[in-house]
C-alpha cells in the first residue's frame, strides 16, 4: 500500500509530498516537531503532545498554524489514509518558506507536514522482553533542549554511535558526567539502593510526554521517585536502566558501554511500568 503524507493543506503520495527548497526547516532547522504513538488507529497522549507543541512554537515565535481540533483531524486523517493501527504519527511545523536570511521573515505562513507509519509491535515487545544495549557519549547539544526542534544533528550522531556499536540507544552525559537523556528518549534508573530516579526537567532536557505519564502512574502506584540526575557510573551500577519515549514506551537497557546492568535481564520496575503505560495509553487514546 502506498503511503500518504499531509503537506500544507493537501494529502499526497509520499513520492510527491515535497516542501520548497527555501523552507526554513530545510535551511536552518527552524522548526519543531511532535511524535504521537498510535494505538488501535487512535492517538496516544494527544493533549500532552499538543500542549508541548504549542509551547515549542511559542518559544520560537512561530505562529500556531491551525486549531487543536483541526490539527487532530489532520493527524487522524493521515492515520486513516495510511491504515495505521499501531505505529506513530509525525508532525513537523517550520517557520515557512522565504528567501534565505537568518532573521525571521515577515508574514510567512508556517509549513505543516504530517506522516504516519506502521510499527511492528511484536518486534518492540520482543526487544522489551530481551532488553536492549546502550552506550554513552558526551552531550554536545545547545542550551534549549526543552524545545522540541528539528535541529537534531547531535542526536543523529549519538544514535549513529549506538548503531555502530550494535546498541539501541545512546545516553548522553554533561560536563559533570551526569546523564542528560537519550538521543531520542528520557533516561531512568533504579539505583543500587533500589530508588527509582530520573533527571529533573529544570536541566537542559526535553520534558518527555511519556515521562510525564509515567510520573502519574508512579504516583498512583505509590512508588517513591527521586527526580535527581545520576552519573554514568551510577547507571552502570544500577539495578535497572530504562528509557522512555512515545516511539518506544518503556524500554529496558540491560547493558551500558558493554557493562551488564543488574542480572542482564529487564528488571521488575521497567517491566511493570511498561505494562502500566501501554494499558493507560491504549485506554486513553483518542
Ligand atoms: N523523541 N528526549 C528526546 C531528545 C527525544 O527526542 C524524545 C522523543 C524524548 C521523549 O519524549 P516523549 O516521551 O514525549 O516522546 C526525550 C521522539 C520520539 C523522536 O524524536 O522520534
Boltz pocket constraint, residues with backbone or C-beta under 6 A from the ligand:
constraints:
  - pocket:
      binder: B
      contacts: [[A, 35], [A, 155], [A, 181], [A, 182], [A, 183], [A, 184], [A, 185], [A, 186], [A, 206], [A, 207], [A, 208], [A, 209], [A, 210], [A, 211], [A, 244], [A, 245], [A, 246], [A, 247]]
      max_distance: 6.0
